[in-house]
C-alpha cells in the first residue's frame, strides 16, 4: 500500500545525490592566489604564453605553485599559504611589470576555490561569500550630478553652433551661464529662425526670449526637468556599468554595485585584499582622442625619436601603436613586444565626449572591426577632418591614467559623413569586442568621489562564519533531539528529511552561485524551523488517524494526503511574502529573501517526498502492523 514506484525512488535518490555533489565544494575552503590581468585596454592576456611566463618566473625563484588557471578575467595561480602568496606576488610583479612607473599588468592578491578538479569539471563550485563573511572593502561613492549636467550643456552648446551654421542663422555667440545656455542675436528675425531650428533639433530644451538692449536679443535655453532626470539616470547607469568593467579586472566574485538614493553608488568587494589597488581602479579614467599622424606610423623619423637620437618635431609627441595578437603572430613577435613608434600632432581633433555608441562587427572584407557612432557635433567635425586630410593617417588614442596608447592609425581614404566611423585593422574578434566595450563604457559619465570607506578583515569574516555555522548547527541539533524524543522513529525520519532539506538548499545556492551573507545564514536557520513544521503536521495527522481507529498503513497514507493541502497553503503564503522581499528589497534584505524562497521550495520536497520515501522503506513492505513508532503505541480499540 505505502510504496513508491521504482522510478520515483530512483528520482528522489538522484536528486539527493546531486545535492551532495554540489554541496561538497563548500567544505574545501579557498586557497590564496595571485591574479594577473591587463591594466590597459590595448593589451590582452595570452593564456598560454603568460601562464608559461608565470611558471618560469616562479620556478626560477624556487616558489612552488598549486596550479595555474586562466579565464576571461586573467590568469590565477594558486599557492599553499599566504606567505608563499606574498612572495609569489613580488616575483610575478617583477616579471610582468619591469617598469614600475608604467605598469602594463595588474598583479593582485586573490582567493581561489580549493575544490578538487573533478568537482570543478562538473561545474560544482562553492557559494560566494558576502563582505560580512569573507572580508573585503565597502565604498560609498557620490556622483557629481551638477558636473554631468554641465558636461551635457557643453555638448549641446557645440551642437547648437553647428545646427545654426547649417541653417545659415547668424548669431552673436552661444555661451553657458550656470545651468543655462544663452544665445545672442542682433535682430528679432534671426532669433525667431534660431528658435524654430532649435525646436526641430532638440526637444530637451525649454526656450525663453529676453531682450537686453536694442541690438542684444537673447534666447535662453534651459534643460527641461525630464531631460535633467534622464541625464542623471544615465550618469548613474553609465558609472555603474563602468565600475563593473573595472572591478572585473580584480576578479572579485559577485561584487555588489548598486545605486543608493539619487546620486550615490554602493560598491562592496568581498575577498579583496589589496584595498589600494581597488581604490586606484575605481578612480581610473579612460578617454578617447582622435589626432593626426605626423608622417606615417613607424617611419624613419619616428624610430629616430624613439631611439633618443633626435628630438620630436615641434607640436608633436611620440606614442606607441600597440600591435594586436594577430599582428604579433604574423610577425613572430613575442606577446607584450612594443609596437611601432608613431609621431602624433598635439592638437586633439575629437574626443570621446562625441561618442554615443561603439559596437564590434566586421568590415567589408569580413575582418573584425569596431563601429563608432558620433553625435551631431562630432559628425560635423569628423566630416571636416576627413575631407581636409584624405590620404593621411589619423590615430585613435586611448588615454588611461594620463598615459595614451594608439589603438589604430588608419589611412583616411575619403570624406566620412553620417556619424559612422569604423576602426579596422589586424585585430582579432576578441580585441574588437574588448575595444568596443571600453570605448562604450570606459569613461565615467560624471566624476565620483569616495565619501565612505569601510574594511572588513578576513578574521572578522571568519568569526561571523563560525557564529553563523554554530547557530545553525545548534538549532538543527535541538530540533533533531526534540523530534526524536517526541515522535520517536517518525521524528528520526523527519530529522533525516530536514538534513536533506539543508543539503538541497546549499546545493541550489552553490549551483546558482548566489552570494551568502549573514542575513542569508539567518534565513537558513529560519528555514530549518519552518521546514520541520511540515513534518509536524504530517506526524500529528497520522496520530489523529490512528486515534480514529484506522490501521497503521491507512493512517500513513491518509496522514500524508490530508496534510498536503495545509502544507501547500502555508508554504505558498510564506513564499508570496518572500517574493515580495525579493522584488522590492535590496542589499541584505534581498539576500535574506533568496535563501528564504529557495528554502521553502526545498522544504516542501524534503518534508513530503523524502520523508515519505523513508517511511515507505520502513513500513511499506509490511502487510500487518501492530503499531507505529510515532510517540505512542497504537493498539486496536485504543482511543
C-alpha positions in Angstrom: 0.0 0.0 0.0 2.7 2.5 1.0 5.1 2.1 -1.8 6.5 4.4 -4.4 7.1 3.1 -7.9 10.8 2.3 -8.6 11.2 5.4 -10.9 10.1 7.8 -8.2 12.5 6.3 -5.6 15.4 6.5 -8.2 14.5 10.1 -9.0 14.4 11.2 -5.3 17.7 9.4 -4.6 19.2 11.0 -7.8 18.2 14.5 -6.6 19.8 13.8 -3.1 23.0 12.6 -4.8 23.0 15.7 -7.0 22.6 17.8 -3.8 25.5 16.1 -2.2 27.8 16.6 -5.2 27.0 20.3 -5.4 27.3 20.8 -1.7 30.8 19.2 -1.4 32.8 22.2 -2.8 31.7 24.3 0.2 33.7 22.1 2.5 37.1 22.5 0.8 37.5 26.2 1.5 39.7 28.7 -0.5 43.4 28.9 -1.3 45.4 32.1 -1.6 46.2 33.0 -5.2 47.8 35.7 -7.3 45.9 37.1 -10.3 47.4 38.7 -13.4 45.1 40.8 -15.6 45.7 43.6 -18.2 46.0 47.1 -17.0 45.5 48.6 -20.4 42.7 48.1 -22.9 45.1 47.7 -25.8 47.0 44.9 -24.1 45.5 41.4 -24.0 46.3 38.5 -21.7 47.6 35.4 -23.6 46.5 32.4 -21.6 49.2 30.1 -22.9 52.2 32.4 -23.2 51.6 34.3 -20.0 50.9 31.1 -18.0 54.3 29.8 -19.2 55.8 33.1 -18.2 54.4 32.8 -14.7 55.5 29.2 -14.3 59.1 30.0 -15.4 59.4 33.0 -13.1 58.1 31.0 -10.0 60.4 28.1 -10.9 63.4 30.4 -11.1 62.6 31.9 -7.7 62.1 28.4 -6.1 58.4 29.0 -5.3 56.0 26.1 -5.6 52.6 26.7 -7.1 49.5 24.5 -6.8 48.0 25.2 -10.2 47.7 27.9 -12.9 44.2 28.7 -14.2 43.1 31.1 -16.9 39.6 32.6 -17.5 38.0 35.7 -19.1 39.4 37.9 -16.4 43.0 36.9 -16.4 45.4 34.2 -15.1 45.3 33.0 -11.5 48.0 31.0 -9.7 47.1 29.0 -6.5 49.5 28.6 -3.6 49.6 26.6 -0.3 49.7 29.6 2.1 49.6 33.3 2.4 53.3 33.7 2.9 54.1 31.9 -0.4 51.4 34.0 -2.0 53.1 37.3 -0.9 56.5 36.1 -2.2 55.0 35.0 -5.5 53.2 38.3 -6.0 56.6 40.2 -5.8 58.2 37.7 -8.3 55.3 37.9 -10.7 55.1 41.7 -10.4 58.8 42.0 -11.4 58.3 39.6 -14.3 55.3 41.4 -15.8 56.0 45.0 -14.8 59.7 45.7 -15.1 58.8 49.4 -15.5 57.2 50.2 -12.1 56.3 53.7 -13.2 54.2 52.4 -16.2 52.7 49.0 -15.2 51.1 47.1 -18.1 49.6 44.4 -15.9 47.6 44.3 -12.7 49.0 41.8 -10.2 46.6 41.4 -7.3 46.1 39.1 -4.4 43.0 36.9 -4.6 41.4 33.7 -3.4 40.6 30.6 -5.4 38.3 27.6 -4.5 40.3 24.7 -3.2 37.9 22.1 -4.7 39.2 19.0 -6.5 39.5 19.3 -10.3 36.8 16.7 -10.8 34.2 18.8 -9.0 35.3 21.9 -10.9 34.8 19.9 -14.2 31.2 19.2 -13.1 30.8 23.0 -12.6 30.3 22.3 -8.9 31.6 25.5 -7.3 31.3 26.8 -3.8 28.8 29.6 -2.8 30.1 33.1 -3.0 30.5 34.7 0.5 29.4 38.2 1.1 31.5 41.1 2.5 30.5 40.3 6.1 31.6 36.7 5.9 34.6 36.8 3.6 36.1 40.2 4.5 36.8 42.9 1.9 36.1 46.6 1.3 33.0 48.7 1.2 32.9 52.0 -0.7 30.2 54.7 -0.9 30.6 56.9 -4.0 28.9 60.1 -4.7 28.3 61.1 -8.3 28.7 64.7 -9.3 25.3 65.4 -10.8 25.9 69.1 -11.5 29.0 68.0 -13.3 27.0 65.7 -15.5 24.5 68.4 -16.4 27.4 70.8 -17.1 29.0 68.3 -19.4 25.7 67.8 -21.3 25.2 71.5 -21.6 28.7 72.0 -23.1 27.9 69.2 -25.7 24.5 70.8 -26.5 26.2 74.2 -27.0 28.6 72.7 -29.6 25.6 71.0 -31.3 23.7 74.3 -31.4 26.5 76.2 -33.0 26.7 73.5 -35.7 23.0 73.5 -36.3 22.7 77.2 -36.6 25.6 77.3 -39.0 24.0 74.7 -41.2 20.7 76.6 -41.2 22.5 79.9 -42.0 21.3 81.5 -38.9 23.6 84.3 -37.7 24.2 84.7 -34.0 26.4 86.8 -31.8 27.5 83.8 -29.6 26.4 80.8 -27.7 27.6 80.6 -24.1 26.8 78.7 -21.0 25.9 80.7 -17.9 25.4 78.4 -14.9 22.8 75.8 -15.9 21.5 77.7 -18.9 22.6 78.4 -22.4 22.5 82.0 -23.6 22.2 82.6 -27.4 22.7 86.2 -28.5 21.3 87.8 -31.7 21.3 91.2 -33.3 17.7 91.2 -34.6 14.4 89.5 -33.8 14.1 87.7 -37.2 17.4 85.8 -36.6 16.2 84.9 -33.1 12.9 83.5 -34.4 14.7 81.5 -37.1 17.1 80.1 -34.4 14.1 79.2 -32.2 12.5 77.2 -35.0 15.8 75.5 -35.8 16.4 74.5 -32.2 12.9 73.2 -31.6 13.3 70.9 -34.7 16.7 69.8 -33.5 16.1 69.1 -29.8 13.1 68.5 -27.5 15.1 68.6 -24.3 15.4 72.4 -24.2 13.0 75.0 -22.9 13.3 78.3 -24.7 12.5 81.7 -23.4 13.2 85.1 -25.0 14.8 88.0 -23.2 15.9 91.4 -24.5 18.9 93.2 -23.1 19.0 96.2 -25.5 18.2 97.4 -29.0 20.7 95.1 -30.6 21.0 92.4 -27.9 18.2 89.9 -28.4 18.7 86.8 -26.3 17.3 83.3 -26.4 17.6 81.4 -23.0 17.8 77.6 -23.3 17.1 75.6 -20.1 17.2 71.8 -19.8 13.7 70.5 -19.1 13.1 68.6 -15.9 12.6 65.3 -17.8 15.9 65.9 -19.6 17.7 66.6 -16.4 16.3 63.5 -14.9 17.4 61.4 -17.9 20.9 62.9 -17.7 21.2 62.0 -14.0 19.8 58.5 -14.5 22.2 57.9 -17.5 25.1 59.2 -15.4 24.3 56.7 -12.6 23.8 53.7 -15.0 26.9 54.6 -17.1 29.0 54.8 -14.0 27.7 51.5 -12.6 28.5 49.8 -16.0 32.0 51.3 -15.9 32.6 50.2 -12.4 31.5 46.7 -13.3 34.0 46.6 -16.2 36.8 47.9 -13.9 36.1 45.6 -11.0 36.2 42.6 -13.3 39.9 43.2 -13.5 40.2 42.4 -9.8 38.5 39.1 -10.3 36.1 39.8 -7.4 33.4 37.1 -7.1 29.9 38.6 -7.0 30.7 42.3 -6.3 27.8 44.4 -5.1 27.5 47.5 -7.2 24.1 49.2 -6.8 22.5 52.7 -6.7 21.7 54.2 -3.3 19.5 57.2 -3.3 19.5 59.7 -6.2 23.3 60.3 -6.6 25.2 57.6 -4.7 26.6 54.2 -5.6 27.5 51.4 -3.1 30.4 49.2 -4.1 31.2 46.1 -2.0 34.2 43.9 -3.0 34.3 40.7 -1.0 37.6 39.0 -0.6 39.7 41.9 -1.9 43.0 42.0 0.0 44.6 44.8 -2.0 42.5 47.8 -1.0 44.9 50.4 -2.5 44.6 48.7 -5.9 40.8 48.6 -5.6 40.7 52.4 -4.9 43.1 53.1 -7.8 40.9 51.0 -10.2 37.7 52.7 -9.1 39.1 56.2 -9.8 40.6 55.3 -13.1 39.5 57.3 -16.2 39.6 56.2 -19.9 39.1 58.7 -22.7 39.2 58.6 -26.5 41.1 61.1 -28.6 41.5 61.5 -32.4 44.8 63.0 -33.5 46.5 63.4 -36.9 49.7 61.5 -37.5 52.9 63.4 -38.4 54.2 61.3 -41.4 53.4 57.6 -41.2 53.4 55.1 -38.4 56.9 53.5 -37.9 58.7 55.8 -40.4 62.4 56.6 -40.0 61.9 59.9 -38.1 59.6 58.2 -35.6 62.3 55.5 -34.9 65.0 58.1 -34.6 62.9 59.9 -31.9 62.1 56.6 -30.1 65.8 55.8 -30.0 66.5 59.2 -28.5 68.8 60.3 -31.3 66.7 63.3 -32.2 64.0 65.4 -30.6 60.4 65.2 -31.6 59.4 68.0 -34.0 57.7 71.0 -32.5 54.0 70.4 -31.9 54.3 66.6 -32.0 54.6 63.8 -29.4 55.8 60.3 -29.6 53.4 57.4 -29.0 53.4 53.7 -29.4 51.0 51.9 -31.6 50.0 48.6 -29.9 50.3 45.5 -32.0 47.4 43.1 -31.9 47.8 39.4 -31.1 47.3 38.6 -34.8 50.0 41.0 -35.9 52.4 39.6 -33.3 51.7 36.1 -34.5 52.1 37.0 -38.2 55.5 38.7 -37.5 56.7 36.1 -34.9 56.8 38.7 -32.2 56.6 37.8 -28.5 53.4 38.9 -26.7 54.0 42.2 -25.0 56.5 43.5 -27.5 56.2 47.2 -28.1 54.5 48.3 -31.2 55.5 50.8 -33.9 56.6 54.3 -32.8 54.4 56.9 -34.1 54.5 60.8 -34.0 51.2 62.5 -33.3 50.3 66.1 -33.5 49.5 67.7 -30.2 46.2 69.1 -31.4 43.2 66.9 -30.3 40.8 66.9 -33.2 37.9 64.9 -31.5 37.4 63.4 -28.0 35.3 60.6 -26.6 32.6 63.0 -25.5 31.3 63.0 -29.0 31.0 59.2 -29.0 27.4 57.9 -28.4 27.9 54.2 -29.2 30.6 51.6 -30.0 29.8 48.1 -31.3 32.1 45.3 -32.5 31.4 44.0 -36.0 33.1 43.3 -39.3 34.3 45.4 -42.2 33.7 45.0 -45.9 36.4 42.3 -46.1 34.8 40.3 -43.2 37.6 41.3 -40.9 36.9 42.2 -37.2 36.2 45.9 -36.7 34.7 48.4 -34.3 31.9 50.7 -35.5 31.6 54.0 -33.7 28.6 56.4 -33.7 29.1 60.1 -33.1 26.8 62.8 -32.0 25.8 65.7 -34.4 28.7 67.9 -33.4 31.2 65.1 -33.6 29.8 64.1 -37.0 30.3 67.6 -38.4 33.9 67.8 -37.0 34.8 64.4 -38.3 33.4 65.1 -41.7 35.5 68.3 -42.0 38.6 66.5 -40.6 38.4 63.6 -43.1 37.6 65.9 -46.0 40.7 68.0 -45.3 43.1 65.1 -44.7 42.4 62.5 -47.4 45.4 60.2 -47.8 46.8 60.9 -44.4 46.9 58.8 -41.2 44.6 59.5 -38.4 45.3 58.0 -34.9 42.7 56.8 -32.4 44.3 57.2 -29.0 43.0 55.6 -25.8 44.2 57.5 -22.7 44.2 55.8 -19.3 45.7 57.2 -16.1 47.2 60.1 -18.0 49.0 57.8 -20.5 47.9 57.3 -24.1 48.4 54.4 -26.5 47.4 54.3 -30.1 44.7 51.7 -30.8 45.0 52.0 -34.5 46.1 54.6 -37.1 44.2 54.0 -40.3 44.6 56.0 -43.6 41.7 58.3 -44.4 40.6 57.1 -47.9 37.7 59.5 -48.4 35.5 62.0 -46.6 33.4 60.3 -44.0 30.0 61.7 -43.1 26.8 60.3 -41.4 28.4 60.0 -38.0 29.5 56.4 -38.5 33.2 55.6 -38.0 34.9 52.3 -38.5 38.1 51.1 -36.7 39.6 48.1 -38.5 43.0 46.6 -39.0 44.8 43.5 -37.8 42.7 42.9 -34.8 41.0 39.7 -33.6 37.3 39.4 -32.8 38.1 39.3 -29.1 40.1 42.5 -29.4 37.3 44.2 -31.3 34.8 43.3 -28.6 37.1 44.5 -25.9 37.9 47.8 -27.6 34.2 48.4 -28.3 33.3 47.7 -24.7 35.9 50.0 -23.3 35.0 52.8 -25.7 31.3 52.4 -24.9 31.7 52.3 -21.2 35.3 53.0 -20.4 34.9 56.6 -19.1 32.7 57.8 -16.3 29.7 59.8 -17.3 30.2 62.1 -14.3 33.0 62.4 -11.7 32.7 60.4 -8.5 34.1 60.9 -5.0 34.6 58.2 -2.3 32.7 59.6 0.7 32.8 56.5 2.9 35.2 53.6 3.1 35.0 50.5 5.4 37.2 47.5 5.5 36.1 44.1 6.9 39.1 42.0 7.8 39.3 38.3 7.0 39.4 37.4 10.7 36.2 39.2 11.4 34.6 37.5 8.4 35.8 34.1 9.7 34.3 34.9 13.1 31.0 35.7 11.5 31.1 32.4 9.6 31.8 30.4 12.8 29.0 32.1 14.7 26.5 31.6 11.8 27.6 28.0 11.4 27.3 27.3 15.1 23.9 28.9 15.4 22.6 26.7 12.5 24.2 23.6 13.9 22.9 24.0 17.4 19.4 24.9 16.1 19.4 21.8 13.9 20.6 19.6 16.8 17.9 20.9 19.1 15.2 20.2 16.5 16.5 16.7 16.0 16.6 15.9 19.7 13.0 17.2 20.2 11.7 15.4 17.2 13.3 12.1 18.1 12.1 12.3 21.7 8.5 13.4 20.8 7.9 11.4 17.6 10.4 8.6 18.1 11.1 6.8 14.8 9.0 9.2 12.8 10.9 12.0 14.5 14.2 10.4 13.2 12.7 10.3 9.7 11.7 13.9 9.9 15.2 14.8 11.1 16.8 13.0 8.1 14.3 14.8 5.8 15.4 18.1 7.4 19.1 17.3 6.8 18.1 16.6 3.1 16.4 20.0 3.0 19.6 21.7 4.2 21.7 19.7 1.7 19.5 20.7 -1.2 19.4 24.3 -0.2 23.2 24.6 0.0 23.4 22.8 -3.4 21.0 25.2 -5.0 22.8 28.2 -3.7 26.1 26.8 -5.0 24.6 26.0 -8.4 23.1 29.4 -8.8 26.4 31.0 -7.5 24.4 33.1 -5.0 26.1 35.3 -2.5 25.7 34.1 1.1 25.7 36.8 3.8 24.9 37.0 7.4 21.2 37.6 6.7 21.3 34.6 4.4 22.6 32.4 7.3 19.7 33.8 9.4 17.3 32.8 6.6 18.9 29.4 6.5 18.3 28.9 10.3 14.7 30.2 9.9 14.2 27.7 7.1 15.1 24.8 9.3 12.5 25.9 11.9 9.8 26.4 9.2 10.7 23.2 7.3 10.1 21.0 10.4 6.5 22.4 10.6 5.5 20.3 7.6 6.7 17.1 9.2 5.0 18.1 12.5 1.7 18.5 10.5 2.2 15.1 8.9 3.0 13.3 12.1 0.1 14.8 14.0 -2.2 14.0 11.2 -1.1 10.3 11.3 -1.7 10.3 15.0 -5.2 11.6 14.5 -5.9 8.8 12.0 -4.6 6.2 14.5 -6.8 7.6 17.2 -9.7 7.5 14.9 -9.3 3.7 14.6 -7.6 3.4 11.2 -5.0 0.8 10.6 -1.3 1.9 10.5 -1.0 1.6 6.7 -4.1 3.6 6.1 -3.1 6.1 8.7 0.2 6.7 7.0 -1.5 7.2 3.6 -4.2 9.4 4.9 -1.9 11.4 7.1 0.3 12.4 4.1 -2.6 13.0 1.8 -4.7 15.1 4.2 -1.7 17.2 5.5 -0.6 18.1 1.9 -3.3 20.8 1.4 -2.4 22.5 4.7 1.4 22.3 3.9 0.8 23.8 0.4 -1.3 26.7 1.7 1.1 27.7 4.4 4.2 27.5 2.2 2.6 29.4 -0.7 1.6 32.3 1.6 5.1 32.4 3.0 6.6 32.2 -0.5 4.5 35.2 -1.6 6.0 37.2 1.3 9.5 36.1 0.3 9.0 37.0 -3.3 7.8 40.5 -2.2 11.1 40.9 -0.3 13.0 39.7 -3.3 11.3 42.1 -5.7 11.2 45.2 -3.6 14.2 44.6 -1.3 17.8 45.4 -1.8 21.1 44.5 -0.3 20.9 42.3 2.9 17.1 42.1 2.6 17.4 40.6 -0.9 20.0 38.1 0.2 17.7 37.0 3.0 14.8 36.7 0.5 16.8 34.5 -1.9 17.7 31.9 0.7 14.2 32.1 2.3 12.4 31.4 -1.1 14.7 28.6 -2.1 14.4 27.1 1.4 10.6 27.0 1.1 10.9 25.0 -2.2 13.4 22.5 -0.8 11.5 22.1 2.4 8.3 21.0 0.5 10.3 18.5 -1.5 12.1 17.0 1.6 9.2 17.1 4.0 6.8 15.3 1.7 8.8 13.2 -0.8 11.9 12.3 1.1 10.2 11.6 4.4 7.5 9.6 2.6 10.1 7.5 0.8 11.9 6.7 4.1 8.6 5.8 5.8 7.8 3.5 2.8 11.1 1.8 3.1 10.5 1.1 6.8 6.8 0.2 6.9 5.7 -0.1 3.3 6.5 -3.8 2.7 5.0 -5.0 5.9 1.3 -6.0 5.4 0.5 -6.4 9.0 1.5 -3.8 11.6 0.7 -3.8 15.2 1.6 -0.1 15.6 3.8 2.8 14.6 6.7 4.3 16.4 5.3 7.8 16.4 5.3 8.8 20.1 2.6 6.3 21.2 2.0 2.6 20.5 -1.3 2.1 18.7 -3.5 -0.8 19.7 -6.8 -1.9 18.3 -9.6 -0.3 20.3 -7.4 2.3 21.9 -8.9 5.8 21.5 
